[in-house]
Structures are given as C-alpha cells and as structure tokens.
Amino acid sequence: MTETAALRTAPLRARAEIDLAALRANVRTLRALAPGAALMSVVKSDAYGHGAVRCARAAVEAGAQWLGTATPEEALVLRAAGLDGVRIMCWLWTPGGPWREAIEADLDVSVSGMWALREVTEAAGQAGAAARVQLKADTGLGRNGCQPGEDWAELVGEALRAQAAGLIRVTGLWSHFACADEPGHPSVAAQLARFREMVAYAETQGVRPEVRHIANSPATLTLPDSHFDLVRTGIATYGISPSPELGSPADFGLRPVMTLSASLALVKHVPGGHGVSYGHSYTTPGETTLGLVPLGYADGIPRHASGAGPVLVGGKWRTVAGRIAMDQFVVDLGGDEPEPGAEAVLFGPGDRGEPTAEDWAQAAGTIAYEIVTRIGTRVPRVYRDASL
Ligand SMILES: *Cc1c(COP(=O)(O)O)cnc(C)c1O
C-alpha cells in the first residue's frame, strides 16, 4: 500500500484516511453482484463524506458506468472536474434550478412532476439541445417521485410530447425503495410490482428507456430481482453495510474506506472523583489518566455518543468520558500513559482492532451513513493509493 506525500505532511490533529484501493475493490465486488446491470456509484454529499471527485474518479476506474448525485450542483462539479465519458444523473431539483447548465453538461436529470417537465423543456428550447430526462415514479416510498395513476399518465404523456418535439429524450424510468434494508418487509414486493406496472404503462405509451432502475445498496446486495438495467449503490461503495441486520461489510466482500483518527493533544493524571468535560456527566471512579482527543461535534463527532463512543488508544478500546464538546472530547485511559501525539482511532475497517463506523452509529443511536457523511470539512481527507 502506498501512502501519498500528503499523508506524511498531514496536520497532526486529525485526519480521515480514504483508501481508494478499497473503494475500487468495493465497486468491482458490487459489479459482480449485479452482473446483468450497469453500476451507478452514488457520490452525493461529497461521496458520503469521502470526497466526491476523488471517489468518483476511482469508481469510474473500477468500472462504474454512471455517477449519481442528489443536487444538480453536485453533478456539475463532477463534470467541471473533468469526469467526462461517464453518465451523471442528479435527482433533487427545485423550481428555478440550473436546467440549462445541466443540459449543456450532458447530465441526466430526474423529473417527478409537471413543474419540472415544464422547466426542463423550456431550458432545452433555449439551449437548442435535447435534455436527457429520467421519469421518477413513487412506487410507495412516499417521498419524491410521481404518484401512480392519473399523475403518471399525465407526466408520461407530456414527456412523450416533449420528446416528439425534440426537446427531451426520456432516457430512464426509475424509483426508490422505502425498506430494502429490512429483509422480507412486505413493501419491497409491493414496490417491485408497482414499479413493473408503471414501467409497463410508460412503455405501452411509447417510452423506450435506456435504463430502468430501483435498487439502492441493500437491494443490490440482497434482491437480484430488483436489479433491472442499473443499480445505484451509495453506502456499499464506501464499504459499509446498509444495516447490521443484513450482514457485516465482510459478509458481502466489502471493506470500509474511511479511517478516522486523531493525535492525543494531552495525557494527564487526575485524582478520583474528578468531573470530566461540560456538565460533569462523567466523574473519574478513581485515580486515573485522561487523554484529550482533538475532535468534536464541529468535526461531525455526534454529541449523542457522549459517554458511549469507542476509541482505540494503545491497542485498547476506550470510551468517550463525559460530553463531546465542539472541538474535543476526553477518554479515560485507566492509568495508561501513552505519549501526547499517540494515535486515537475512532473508526476504520476494524482489522487493527479499531471500532467501525457501525460501532459509532450504535453508540449515537443512528446509522453508519450519518457517521461518515457528517465528518466535517475541518478534518483533512488523506488519500491512500490514489494513483493506482
Ligand atoms: C442516496 C441514494 C441512493 C444510494 O443509497 P444507498 O443506500 O447509500 O446505496 C440511491 N438512490 C437514491 C435516489 C438516493 O437518494
């Protein structure tokens, strides 16, 4: 494994190491799991905190044919960074969005309702080029997407008229699951059946989509029936299981990409009965040593993990002692005396004995998606194996 010069000169306070070789291997694993489908690597929200452009490049190198983002601005950043020759789709639009820029950047845009279809056709007229439009069906998620029935009939009909006028091309029909991470949940089969109906309706009306797609990471990992022409994998790309009930990353041949660590800013002896951090919610049970970890909720460490989050220091798991503050928190080192500057690993793949993002999710009462995504911009990302 090569380490970049950036790692050797990285600031000592804290760093999120991003293992791009692991990311590439995850992408290859996911492609093999859905051999009949193309793969979209979802790199929204700065690639779930891992760095959008670097991760997008690595994903494409490993065979991803599509990139997905939530907002058009995120997608435009990828094109501006030189990611050409790969399809890029974005799905979260609001009125007045950058339709024309999206058309000129050759993005696939998602349309869930009539307001969006009107805006994209108008922008296509101004740009003098057809927009690539993917119609999104709400098959039961109850979030974005067009309702079945009259709404879908109207949207499909108007989209076909705009296509006949040369203003758009309907490149995809798609939807999103509500409960794919709960194996056997009845909504999964219901959504698949509804999706098939809504696709069949559009196709009988004359839509010829390049891609039909509904699978996110959990569906890609566990529901081959849902793969259709394209699978959209986010969290699995970063080596994290969508849910511990489905299995561990290793169960699916995935490896976590991010390792978050910091250098202890202080190690000191304190007597028993010493209150620790704001509110004194922790009091030392006896004479001990405390280690100061220079990361806090401003860096994305969840304050809800106060008194619970695990940290590997000197080969032992320690627990956050007291409250997590904006910039720092404390661990009780139980009398051990590591040097200031010693490494404290909050989470990583787990094979050096360190906790995982899933462990932090459990400690904070959330999901591992949120743990990695919320790591803040004050923490430098250090890329490993970037050039392979
Ligand atoms: C975020 C997102 C995905 C990826 O979901 P994962 O569970 O991370 O794989 C796929 N599709 C849509 C529409 C999304 O918003």
PDBQT file of the ligand as one rigid body, heavy atoms in Angstrom, charges set to zero:
ROOT
HETATM    1  C1  LIG A 401     -28.751   8.019  -1.715  1.00  0.00    +0.000 C 
HETATM    2  C2  LIG A 401     -29.490   7.352  -2.782  1.00  0.00    +0.000 A 
HETATM    3  C3  LIG A 401     -29.087   6.097  -3.265  1.00  0.00    +0.000 A 
HETATM    4  C4  LIG A 401     -27.970   5.287  -2.633  1.00  0.00    +0.000 C 
HETATM    5  O1  LIG A 401     -28.479   4.687  -1.451  1.00  0.00    +0.000 OA
HETATM    6  P1  LIG A 401     -27.546   3.666  -0.626  1.00  0.00    +0.000 P 
HETATM    7  O2  LIG A 401     -28.473   3.068   0.351  1.00  0.00    +0.000 OA
HETATM    8  O3  LIG A 401     -26.493   4.512   0.015  1.00  0.00    +0.000 OA
HETATM    9  O4  LIG A 401     -26.996   2.746  -1.607  1.00  0.00    +0.000 OA
HETATM   10  C5  LIG A 401     -29.748   5.563  -4.344  1.00  0.00    +0.000 A 
HETATM   11  N1  LIG A 401     -30.780   6.235  -4.917  1.00  0.00    +0.000 NA
HETATM   12  C6  LIG A 401     -31.228   7.419  -4.444  1.00  0.00    +0.000 A 
HETATM   13  C7  LIG A 401     -32.381   8.076  -5.099  1.00  0.00    +0.000 C 
HETATM   14  C8  LIG A 401     -30.612   8.018  -3.360  1.00  0.00    +0.000 A 
HETATM   15  O5  LIG A 401     -31.050   9.185  -2.907  1.00  0.00    +0.000 OA
ENDROOT
TORSDOF 0
